[in-house]
Amino acid sequence: MDNIKEYLGTGTGTEGSLLIPKTILSTMVEEVNKMLIPRSEAALYFGPAQIRGSSIDVDLETPNTLDVREIAEGAFIGLDQQAYTEINFKPKKYGVAIRITRELMEDSMFPLLERNIRTAAKRFAENENSLVISDALDSAGNTVSGSGAITIANITRAMQYLEDSDYEPTTLFVGMEVMNDLRNIDTFVEADKLGSREMLAKGFVGVLYGLNVIRVSSNAGMTSAYAYVTDKSQAYAIAEKRPLAVERFSLPSYDLEAAALTHRIKVRYLRTSAIAKITT
């Protein structure tokens, strides 16, 4: 026995491990879905049927540009008229291609191409979320600069910025760090002040000072320590020339199965004064 220099075992290389039976679960554990801004928060949505060319123009009334004046009896009635501003939405194209060898598709116990397409669809949704933040919310007309954790005063000051311009604060988008700060503010966690623990049971995604609180994933364009207060009827719009499209095809010369996914979309703010940003 002393002359045996090699043997198969669990710790002696690949060969040994291949001899040990393995159980492979027939269900793949998918990645979690990120918390994203719902499309219902957009003031306007323009679909392909509404965008006849490559872009669409939107006319906005300029606030406080038509005045009523006192006039004397028999005097000339002064002229005035409403002013308007035109903004343009020109959708950009985003895309990704997926290619998988037929061997891998034949040998795998999972429908890999379909799963890759489903995961890619999530990336497109996350990209739209990032566009809402970078091209709309970050254009906020006013910013509240906090120090350390967010405070009640930060939130109410952001609300006041909107109210000063006659907008109605409806929504509070929060990053995960801000969400944690809210959970640690005594005013919102003491039962006698909160009145109900329903919001806490939902992870504090509820109503705060009349604002719908929406958590947004830090892995989808949201800065964890930021928050935004908006008037959803005036803040931003989405123009979608091509909804997410999936085209499957084959590459016989390479023995590949493939899919191309594309999306044409533009997100843009409507009124910056209807958005206030909170940084902590």
BELWOJO-V349017 format. One record per pair of residues at least 6 apart in sequence whose C-alpha atoms are under 6 Angstrom apart, sorted by sequence separation. I is the first residue (numbers start at 1). J is the second residue. If there is no record, write none. Layout:
# BELWOJO-V349017
<<I J> <I J>>
This chain:
# BELWOJO-V349017
<<10 16> <188 194> <206 212> <207 213> <218 224> <250 256> <9 16> <10 17> <199 206> <206 213> <250 257> <8 16> <205 213> <250 258> <205 214> <249 258> <159 169> <248 258> <249 259> <248 259> <247 259> <247 260> <66 80> <246 260> <66 81> <246 261> <66 82> <245 261> <65 82> <245 262> <65 83> <244 262> <244 263> <243 263> <62 83> <242 263> <62 84> <242 264> <61 84> <241 264> <60 84> <240 264> <60 85> <240 265> <59 85> <239 265> <59 86> <239 266> <58 86> <238 266> <58 87> <238 267> <57 87> <237 267> <57 88> <237 268> <56 88> <149 181> <236 268> <56 89> <236 269> <55 89> <235 269> <236 270> <55 90> <235 270> <235 271> <172 211> <235 274> <171 211> <172 212> <170 211> <171 212> <172 213> <173 214> <174 215> <175 216> <231 274> <230 274> <230 275> <229 275> <177 224> <178 225> <229 276> <176 224> <177 225> <228 276> <175 224> <228 277> <175 225> <227 277> <228 278> <175 226> <227 278> <226 278> <174 227> <226 279> <173 227> <173 228> <225 280> <172 228> <172 229> <171 229> <171 230> <169 230> <170 231> <169 231> <168 231> <130 220> <130 221> <126 220> <162 274> <158 276> <150 280> <141 272> <136 268> <140 272> <141 273> <148 280> <135 268> <136 269> <143 276> <146 279> <147 280> <142 276> <143 277> <144 278> <145 279> <146 280> <132 267> <140 275> <143 278> <140 276> <140 277> <102 256> <101 256> <100 256> <100 257> <99 257> <99 258> <98 258> <98 259> <97 259> <97 260> <96 261> <95 261> <95 262> <94 262> <94 263> <93 263> <93 264> <92 264> <91 264> <92 265> <91 265> <91 266> <36 216> <35 216> <35 217> <34 217> <43 232> <43 233> <41 232> <43 234> <45 237> <43 236> <44 237> <45 238> <46 239> <47 240> <48 241> <42 236> <43 237> <45 239> <42 237>>
